């Protein structure tokens, strides 16, 4: 049995990280795995598990990957093709129908189409239109949260019962020995945020909320892990808010477990998500979580507030209050870790294999 995963590259994103976790679990079950990439590049390239074949389609953009993907399918004939992200899903469906191999193709939706259509590139905005025509030609449709499935059905006129929900294998399994984080000089207590520095993550809301909390708590800092195009803008905003000495942008960190284990509270301020892998990672080490109740994922992971605090999107005052309350509260770490384990790689892999009809 060989399963091929098609996605753009091994960049520092949640999709890429989850595919690495899933591949590791599949290999342990004796299933062969190919990563079929538009370009074999990215921050996670050196973390590909031994045994995974990396296929470089050498496509400068997604559209150019159609015929290289057809050639791969004709030559290698994998048992299943699983694609991720809208444009790649479109390409995978087209390529599977053009190829002689007729490999069953399963498309995975990771983010809200309703949000991407208004906030992302032209390629993302046309995805819902093309989905209406092409999704019926896929052998299976997977969404990473119930909210994404509902949004997808509404936007693309796909029967909801045809969309299978399979959560991401985001449990890190590192609740014990995590090592020590490399903290900036003078930092002892900190709020932590993780994610790319892009509009979706709403970091200006987080900075404004932290500025409010910081005025009352002189010993608290904010650490942000992630790269992105808004770094200069966010640094300027920190200066305007007078917190530039207490906000630290540390860049991309491949394994943030030590930072999560050491934080006073983890905060997700996003405008929208598809699932929210990093929330599960935070719960994995027993970290307290504050998140926006954004579309989609955080409310499902946190069980509508049972395992963390949920606040309205864009409400900086509510975010500040929630952060302050979380800092002053005690956490039932065992309960948080137990919740995270519900998203373990073994459980999720079994769900994937069931959806793919692989019989394991």
C-alpha positions as CSV (number, residue, x, y, z in Angstrom):
1,X,0.0,0.0,0.0
2,X,1.4,3.4,-1.0
3,X,-0.3,6.7,-0.1
4,X,0.8,9.9,-1.9
5,X,0.3,13.3,-0.3
6,X,0.2,16.2,-2.6
7,X,0.9,19.7,-1.3
8,X,2.9,22.8,-2.4
9,X,6.1,22.5,-0.4
10,X,7.4,21.8,3.1
11,X,7.0,25.4,4.4
12,X,6.5,26.3,8.1
13,X,2.7,25.7,8.2
14,X,0.3,23.5,10.0
15,X,-0.6,21.5,6.9
16,X,3.0,20.5,6.4
17,X,3.7,19.7,10.0
18,X,0.5,17.5,10.2
19,X,1.5,15.6,7.0
20,X,4.9,14.8,8.6
21,X,3.2,13.5,11.7
22,X,0.7,11.4,9.7
23,X,3.4,10.0,7.5
24,X,5.4,8.9,10.5
25,X,2.4,7.0,11.8
26,X,1.7,5.4,8.4
27,X,5.2,4.2,8.0
28,X,5.0,2.5,11.4
29,X,2.1,0.6,10.1
30,X,4.0,-0.7,7.1
31,X,2.4,1.8,4.6
32,X,4.6,3.5,2.1
33,X,4.4,7.2,1.8
34,X,5.3,9.7,-0.9
35,X,5.3,13.5,-0.5
36,X,4.5,14.8,-4.0
37,X,5.5,18.5,-3.8
38,X,5.3,21.3,-6.3
39,X,8.7,22.3,-5.1
40,X,10.9,20.2,-2.7
41,X,11.8,23.2,-0.4
42,X,10.8,24.7,2.9
43,X,11.7,24.8,6.5
44,X,10.4,21.3,7.3
45,X,12.3,19.6,4.5
46,X,14.9,18.3,6.9
47,X,12.2,16.8,9.1
48,X,10.7,14.4,6.6
49,X,10.8,11.0,8.2
50,X,13.2,8.4,6.8
51,X,11.4,6.2,4.5
52,X,9.2,8.9,2.9
53,X,10.0,9.5,-0.7
54,X,10.0,13.2,-1.7
55,X,8.9,13.7,-5.3
56,X,9.8,17.1,-6.6
57,X,7.4,18.1,-9.4
58,X,9.6,21.2,-10.1
59,X,6.6,23.3,-10.7
60,X,7.1,27.1,-10.3
61,X,3.4,27.5,-9.4
62,X,0.4,25.2,-8.7
63,X,-1.1,25.3,-12.2
64,X,2.2,24.1,-13.7
65,X,2.1,21.0,-11.6
66,X,-0.8,19.3,-13.4
67,X,1.1,17.4,-16.0
68,X,4.1,16.6,-13.8
69,X,1.5,15.1,-11.4
70,X,-0.1,13.1,-14.2
71,X,3.3,11.7,-15.1
72,X,4.0,10.8,-11.5
73,X,0.6,9.0,-11.2
74,X,1.2,7.1,-14.5
75,X,4.7,6.1,-13.4
76,X,4.2,5.2,-9.7
77,X,0.5,4.3,-9.5
78,X,0.0,5.0,-5.8
79,X,-3.0,3.4,-4.1
80,X,-4.4,6.7,-2.9
81,X,-3.7,10.3,-3.7
82,X,-4.5,12.7,-0.8
83,X,-4.2,16.4,-1.6
84,X,-4.2,19.4,0.7
85,X,-5.2,23.1,0.2
86,X,-7.6,24.4,-2.4
87,X,-5.5,25.0,-5.5
88,X,-3.7,21.7,-5.0
89,X,-7.0,19.9,-4.5
90,X,-8.1,21.2,-7.9
91,X,-4.9,20.1,-9.6
92,X,-5.1,16.7,-7.9
93,X,-8.6,16.0,-9.2
94,X,-7.8,17.1,-12.7
95,X,-4.5,15.1,-12.8
96,X,-6.2,12.0,-11.5
97,X,-8.8,12.1,-14.2
98,X,-6.2,12.8,-16.9
99,X,-3.9,10.0,-15.8
100,X,-4.1,6.4,-17.0
101,X,-3.6,5.1,-13.4
102,X,-7.0,6.4,-12.3
103,X,-5.7,6.6,-8.7
104,X,-8.5,7.4,-6.2
105,X,-8.1,11.0,-5.1
106,X,-9.2,12.4,-1.7
107,X,-9.1,16.2,-1.2
108,X,-8.6,17.8,2.2
109,X,-9.9,21.3,3.1
110,X,-7.9,23.0,5.9
111,X,-9.4,26.5,6.0
112,X,-12.7,28.2,5.7
113,X,-13.6,28.8,2.1
114,X,-15.9,31.7,3.0
115,X,-12.9,33.5,4.6
116,X,-10.3,32.6,2.0
117,X,-12.6,33.8,-0.8
118,X,-12.5,37.3,0.6
119,X,-9.0,37.5,2.1
120,X,-6.6,35.5,0.0
121,X,-5.2,35.4,-3.5
122,X,-7.1,35.1,-6.8
123,X,-6.2,31.4,-6.9
124,X,-7.9,30.9,-3.5
125,X,-11.0,33.0,-4.5
126,X,-11.8,30.9,-7.5
127,X,-11.5,27.6,-5.5
128,X,-15.2,27.5,-4.4
129,X,-16.3,28.1,-8.0
130,X,-14.1,25.2,-9.3
131,X,-15.1,23.0,-6.4
132,X,-18.7,23.1,-7.4
133,X,-17.7,21.4,-10.7
134,X,-14.8,19.2,-9.6
135,X,-15.6,17.9,-6.1
136,X,-18.2,15.4,-7.4
137,X,-15.3,13.9,-9.4
138,X,-13.2,13.3,-6.3
139,X,-13.4,9.9,-4.6
140,X,-13.6,11.5,-1.2
141,X,-13.7,14.9,0.5
142,X,-12.2,15.5,4.0
143,X,-12.5,18.5,6.3
144,X,-10.3,19.1,9.3
145,X,-13.2,20.3,11.5
146,X,-16.9,20.1,11.6
147,X,-17.1,23.8,11.0
148,X,-15.1,23.6,7.9
149,X,-17.3,20.8,6.6
150,X,-20.4,22.9,7.1
151,X,-18.8,25.9,5.5
152,X,-17.6,23.8,2.6
153,X,-21.1,22.3,2.0
154,X,-22.7,25.7,2.0
155,X,-20.2,27.4,-0.3
156,X,-19.8,24.5,-2.8
157,X,-23.3,22.9,-2.9
158,X,-21.8,19.6,-1.7
159,X,-24.0,17.4,0.4
160,X,-22.7,17.6,4.0
161,X,-22.9,13.9,4.4
162,X,-20.4,13.4,1.6
163,X,-17.7,15.4,3.6
164,X,-15.8,13.3,6.2
165,X,-14.4,15.1,9.2
166,X,-11.0,14.0,10.3
167,X,-9.2,16.1,12.9
168,X,-5.5,16.8,12.6
169,X,-3.0,14.6,14.5
170,X,-1.8,17.6,16.5
171,X,-1.1,15.9,19.9
172,X,2.6,16.2,20.4
173,X,3.1,13.6,23.1
174,X,5.7,15.7,24.8
175,X,4.0,16.5,28.1
176,X,7.0,15.4,30.1
177,X,10.5,16.2,29.0
178,X,10.5,19.2,26.8
179,X,13.9,20.8,27.7
180,X,14.3,24.5,28.3
181,X,13.3,27.3,25.9
182,X,15.8,29.8,24.7
183,X,14.4,32.9,26.3
184,X,15.5,36.5,25.6
185,X,17.5,38.1,28.4
186,X,15.5,39.1,31.4
187,X,12.3,37.2,30.4
188,X,11.0,35.0,33.2
189,X,7.2,35.0,32.8
190,X,5.6,35.2,29.4
191,X,2.5,35.0,27.3
192,X,3.1,32.9,24.1
193,X,1.6,33.1,20.6
194,X,2.6,30.9,17.7
195,X,1.8,31.4,14.0
196,X,2.8,33.2,10.8
197,X,2.8,36.9,10.9
198,X,-0.1,37.4,8.6
199,X,-3.5,39.1,8.7
200,X,-5.3,35.9,9.5
201,X,-3.7,35.7,12.9
202,X,-4.8,39.2,14.0
203,X,-1.6,40.0,16.0
204,X,-2.6,43.7,16.3
205,X,-5.4,42.6,18.5
206,X,-3.1,40.5,20.6
207,X,-0.5,43.4,21.0
208,X,-3.3,45.8,22.0
209,X,-4.6,43.3,24.6
210,X,-1.2,42.5,25.9
211,X,-0.4,46.3,26.3
212,X,-3.4,46.5,28.6
213,X,-2.3,43.5,30.7
214,X,1.3,44.6,30.7
215,X,0.4,47.9,32.4
216,X,-0.8,46.0,35.4
217,X,1.9,43.2,35.4
218,X,5.4,44.6,35.1
219,X,7.0,41.1,35.1
220,X,5.2,39.8,32.1
221,X,6.5,39.5,28.5
222,X,5.0,38.4,25.2
223,X,6.8,35.9,22.9
224,X,5.7,35.4,19.3
225,X,7.0,32.4,17.3
226,X,6.7,32.7,13.6
227,X,7.8,34.4,10.4
228,X,5.8,36.5,8.0
229,X,5.4,39.7,6.0
230,X,3.9,41.7,8.8
231,X,7.0,41.7,11.1
232,X,8.0,45.3,10.5
233,X,4.4,46.5,10.9
234,X,4.0,44.6,14.2
235,X,7.3,45.9,15.5
236,X,6.2,49.4,14.8
237,X,2.8,48.8,16.5
238,X,4.6,47.5,19.6
239,X,6.6,50.8,19.7
240,X,3.4,52.8,19.3
241,X,1.9,50.9,22.2
242,X,5.0,51.4,24.3
243,X,5.6,47.7,24.8
244,X,8.5,47.2,22.3
245,X,10.9,46.1,25.2
246,X,8.4,43.4,26.3
247,X,7.3,41.9,23.0
248,X,9.8,39.5,21.4
249,X,9.4,38.2,17.8
250,X,11.6,35.1,17.8
251,X,11.0,33.8,14.3
252,X,10.1,30.3,13.3
253,X,10.8,27.6,15.8
254,X,10.5,24.0,14.5
255,X,9.7,22.5,17.9
256,X,7.9,25.0,20.2
257,X,7.1,22.4,22.9
258,X,9.6,23.9,25.4
259,X,8.2,27.4,24.9
260,X,4.6,26.0,25.4
261,X,5.6,24.1,28.5
262,X,7.1,27.3,30.0
263,X,4.5,29.8,29.2
264,X,2.0,31.4,31.6
265,X,-0.7,31.3,29.1
266,X,-1.0,30.5,25.3
267,X,-3.0,32.9,23.2
268,X,-4.5,32.5,19.7
269,X,-6.0,35.7,18.4
270,X,-6.9,34.6,14.9
271,X,-9.7,36.0,12.7
272,X,-10.2,32.5,11.3
273,X,-8.7,29.0,11.4
274,X,-9.3,25.6,9.9
275,X,-8.6,23.7,13.0
276,X,-6.0,25.3,15.3
277,X,-3.2,22.7,15.6
278,X,-1.2,24.9,18.0
279,X,-4.1,24.8,20.5
280,X,-3.8,21.0,20.8
281,X,0.0,21.4,21.1
282,X,-0.5,23.8,24.0
283,X,-3.0,21.4,25.7
284,X,-0.4,18.6,25.1
285,X,1.9,20.2,27.7
286,X,-0.9,21.3,30.0
287,X,-0.7,25.0,29.0
288,X,-3.6,27.3,29.7
289,X,-5.3,28.5,26.5
290,X,-7.1,31.7,25.5
291,X,-8.4,31.7,22.0
292,X,-10.8,33.7,19.8
293,X,-14.0,31.9,19.0
294,X,-13.1,32.1,15.3
295,X,-14.3,30.1,12.3
296,X,-13.4,27.3,12.7
297,X,-11.8,24.8,15.0
298,X,-10.9,26.4,18.4
299,X,-14.4,25.9,19.9
300,X,-14.4,22.3,18.8
301,X,-10.9,21.6,20.3
302,X,-11.8,23.5,23.6
303,X,-15.2,21.9,23.8
304,X,-17.0,25.2,23.8
305,X,-14.8,26.6,26.6
306,X,-14.4,23.5,28.8
307,X,-10.7,23.3,28.2
308,X,-9.8,26.9,27.6
309,X,-11.3,30.4,27.3
310,X,-13.0,31.6,24.2
311,X,-13.5,35.3,23.3
312,X,-15.1,37.1,20.4
313,X,-13.0,37.8,17.3
314,X,-11.5,41.3,17.3
315,X,-12.6,42.1,20.9
316,X,-9.3,43.4,22.3
317,X,-10.9,44.2,25.7
318,X,-12.3,40.7,26.1
319,X,-9.0,39.2,25.1
320,X,-7.2,41.3,27.7
321,X,-9.6,40.3,30.4
322,X,-9.3,36.6,29.5
323,X,-5.5,36.8,29.5
324,X,-5.5,38.4,32.9
325,X,-8.0,35.9,34.3
326,X,-6.0,33.0,32.9
327,X,-2.8,34.3,34.4
328,X,-4.5,34.3,37.8
329,X,-6.1,30.9,37.5
330,X,-4.9,27.4,38.1
331,X,-5.1,24.7,35.4
332,X,-6.0,21.1,35.7
333,X,-3.1,20.0,33.6
334,X,-4.1,16.3,33.6
335,X,-7.4,17.2,32.1
336,X,-5.9,19.4,29.4
337,X,-3.4,16.7,28.4
338,X,-6.1,14.1,28.3
339,X,-8.1,16.3,26.0
340,X,-5.1,16.7,23.7
341,X,-4.6,13.0,23.5
342,X,-8.0,12.7,21.7
343,X,-6.1,14.2,18.7
344,X,-3.3,11.7,18.9
345,X,-1.6,10.5,15.7
346,X,-2.7,6.9,16.2
347,X,-6.4,7.9,16.5
348,X,-6.3,10.3,13.6
349,X,-4.4,7.8,11.3
350,X,-7.0,5.2,12.0
351,X,-9.7,7.6,11.0
352,X,-7.8,8.5,7.8
353,X,-7.4,4.9,6.8
354,X,-11.1,4.3,7.4
355,X,-12.0,7.2,5.2
356,X,-9.5,6.2,2.5
357,X,-11.0,2.6,2.6
358,X,-7.6,1.1,3.4
359,X,-9.0,-1.5,5.8
360,X,-6.6,-0.9,8.8
